[in-house]
């Protein structure tokens, strides 16, 4: 799953190009091709997956980077002009809290973290604060650099995901997985080089 998220930058550029938010660039298209080749190596060859029975789930995992990419492009393309990032982050969190809170109350799963000072409740409160800062950073990076640049945050998810999978679950990446990761990262590098080159041409 963590490796599949490395495709988020490639999907982001593809969607941004399809809706006219990014220009055509051969170098970036070549990067997309490398990324797709890496994705194919991840799910097709024998040995890249621990069991071929999990192939449908591996394919389903690619829905996540697609959703990430769609959200990135939508937020970047339809951001109201001159809107403060703090206001956007607060609005997103308010709507999320309203939706999740309504479902929690309706299903009897609502948990008031303020009712008792305990380690789990403190951790939940810290998680909420970190999430607020993360969404503020999300909107601010979109404002400063755009959706394609922001999508590279998925690399951190990949790195930490692979490391923690090895530490906690004892997973050991095979040669096909290593090749897939190399292709995906090479593809993303080309996409970013193309972005810088396009920025220099437009300067």
N, C-alpha and C positions, 0 to 999 in steps of 0.2 A: 504493500500500500504506500509506504513512504517513498519507494522508488517511482511508483506511478505518478506521484505528485510532481516529479521533475518535469513532467510534460505540461504543467500549467503555463509556463512562459510561452511555449510553442503554440498551445491552444489559444492563448491570449492574443498573440500576434495574428494567428489565422482569423479569429473572429473580428479583430480590429480591422484587418485588411478587408474582410468580406463586407463590413458595414461602412467602409470608406473612411475609417478613422486613422488608418495607416496607409502609406504609399507602397506600391509594388517595388520590391528590391530583390535582385537575383541572389545576393548573398544570404539574405534572410530566408528566402524560399529554400535554398540549399540546406540551411540549418533546420528548417522544418522537415525536410526529407530525412536528414540524419536522425532527428528525434523520433520520427515514425519508425525508422529502421531499428532503433533501440527498443522501442515499445514492442515491435514484432519479435525481437530476440528474447524479450522478457517472458513472452507467453507461448511461443510456438515451439522452439527446439526442445528435445528431450533433455532433461537435466536442469533446465532453467527454473522449473517449478518442482517442489518436493513430491508432488503427486498430480497426475493429469486430471484427477477427479476435481481438483480445485480450479481448473481452467475457466469454467463459467464465472467463478467468483473473481478470478484475476481480471477477466474482461470487464466485469461489472465495476471493478476498482477504477477503471479509466473514466467512469462517469464523474468521479470526484474532481479531477483536474479540469474537466470540461465545465463543471459548475463553477469552480473557482474562476476560470477564465471568463465565463459569461458575466459573473458578478463584477469582476474587475473592469471589464469594458463598459458595462452598463453604468457603473458608478462614475467612471471617468467621463463618459460621453454625455451623460444626462445630469451631471452636477450643476446645480443652479449657480449662475454667475455671481461672483463676489460673496459667496456664502462661506461663513467661518467654519473651519474643520471641527471645532469644538461643538458647534451647534449641530452639525451633521452626525457626529459621533453620538451625542446625547440623544438625538432623534432616533437613530438606529437602535440604541440600547433600550430606549423607552418602549419602542414598538415590540422589540424582542421580549422584554420583560412582561409586557401586557399579554402577548400571545402565550408565552410559556407559563405565566402565572395563572391565566385563565384555565389552561389545560390541567395544571397541577391542582388547582382548587376543585375542578370538576371531577377529577379522578381520585381525589383524596390523597394526593401525593405532595401537597404543599408543605414545605419545611421552613418554619420561621427561624432563621439563623440567629436572630437577636434574642431569642427566648432563653438561651443558655450560653455561657462562655465556656466553650470546649475547643479542643484542638481541631476537630473536623469543621466546626463552625467558623473558627478563625481562618482556617485554610480556604474555606469557601469565600469568605470576605476578601481575603487577599487575591484570590482568583478573580473575583469581580472587579477589583481595582486594576489588576493587570490587564484584564479584558478591555476595560475602559481606555487605558493608555494605548493598547494595541489598536483599537478602532480609531483613536485620534491619530496615531501614526499612519494608519491605512489611508485616511482621507488626506492627510498632509502630504504623504508621498505621492498620492495620485495627483494632487495639485501641482507639486513641484516637478515630477518626472514622468507621470503618465502610467497607464495600466501595464504596459509591457515591462517597464523597469520594476514596478512594484511586485510583479508576479515572481521575480527572482527570490522572494522571501521563501518560496517553496523549497529552495536548495537547503535551507537550514532544517526544514522538516525532514528532508531526505537524509541528511547527514546524521542528525540525532536519532532518526528512526532506525537506520541501519546499525548505529552504535549500540543503542539500547536493546535492539532485538538480539544482538550478539551477546550482550552482557546479561540480560534478564532471561531470554528464552534459549540461549545457546545456539542461535542460528548462525550458520556459516555460509556466506555467499559463494556460489559456485562460479566457474569460469564464464558461463553464459550471462549470469547476472552482472559480473564485472564488465563484460563487453557491452551489455545493454546500457549500463550506467555511463560508460565512456562515450558511447555514441550519443546519448541524450545530452550529456554535458558539452560535447563538441558541437552539437546542433544548437544548443542555447548560446554558446560562445559566438557562433556565426551570426545568430540573430542579433546579438548585442553589438557586434562589430558593424553589422549593417546599419544598426540604429545610429551609432556614432558617426558613421560615414554620411548618412543622410542628414544628420544634424549639421555637420561641417559644410555640406553642400548648400544647406538652407541658410547658413550664417552670412 
